[in-house]
Amino acid sequence: MLKQMKLQDYAQKLQSEGKALDMVDGSLDEQFPSDEALRCIRVGLQCTLEHPRDRPTMCSVLKMLNRDAI
C-alpha cells in the first residue's frame, strides 16, 4: 500500500535531497533563473512550517525574496 504524503512534506523531502527544482513546472523548459526558483521554494517552505511562531513575518519574507541569497 502506498503511503500518502502531504504536499508540504513531499516538497520538504525534495528540498532536503537537493531536488527542489523538480517542483518547478516542466513546461517552463528551464527558462527561469534557478537561483530565484530555489529562493522562492525555500521561502515557501518556511512559510508553511507547522507552528506559526516558527514562520517568518511578511516583512522577513519580503527581505528574503529581495536578497541575493537566503
C-alpha positions in Angstrom: 0.0 0.0 0.0 1.3 3.4 -1.0 1.8 5.8 1.9 0.2 9.1 1.3 2.4 12.2 1.8 1.3 15.7 2.3 2.4 18.1 -0.5 4.3 20.1 2.1 6.2 17.0 3.3 7.0 16.0 -0.2 8.3 19.4 -1.0 10.5 19.4 2.1 11.8 15.9 1.2 12.8 17.1 -2.3 14.5 20.2 -0.8 16.4 18.1 1.7 17.5 15.7 -1.1 18.8 18.6 -3.3 16.0 18.1 -5.8 13.9 21.2 -5.1 13.9 22.2 -8.8 11.9 19.1 -9.5 9.0 21.0 -8.1 9.1 23.6 -10.9 6.6 23.1 -13.7 8.3 21.3 -16.6 6.5 23.4 -19.2 8.8 26.3 -18.2 11.6 24.4 -20.0 14.3 25.8 -17.8 13.5 29.3 -18.9 13.8 30.7 -15.4 16.7 31.6 -13.1 17.2 28.5 -11.0 18.6 30.5 -8.1 15.4 32.6 -7.9 13.2 29.5 -8.1 15.1 27.9 -5.3 14.8 31.1 -3.2 11.0 31.1 -3.7 10.8 27.4 -2.8 12.9 27.9 0.4 10.8 30.9 1.5 7.6 29.0 0.7 8.7 26.0 2.8 9.5 28.4 5.7 6.0 30.0 5.4 4.3 26.6 5.7 6.1 25.4 8.9 3.7 23.7 11.3 3.9 26.2 14.1 3.0 29.8 13.2 5.6 31.1 15.6 8.3 29.4 13.5 7.2 31.1 10.3 8.8 34.3 9.0 6.9 37.5 9.2 5.8 39.1 5.9 8.5 41.7 6.4 11.1 38.9 6.6 9.6 37.2 3.6 10.0 40.4 1.5 13.6 40.8 2.7 14.4 37.2 1.8 12.8 37.4 -1.6 14.7 40.6 -2.4 18.1 39.4 -1.2 20.7 37.7 -3.4 20.7 34.6 -1.1 18.9 33.2 1.9 
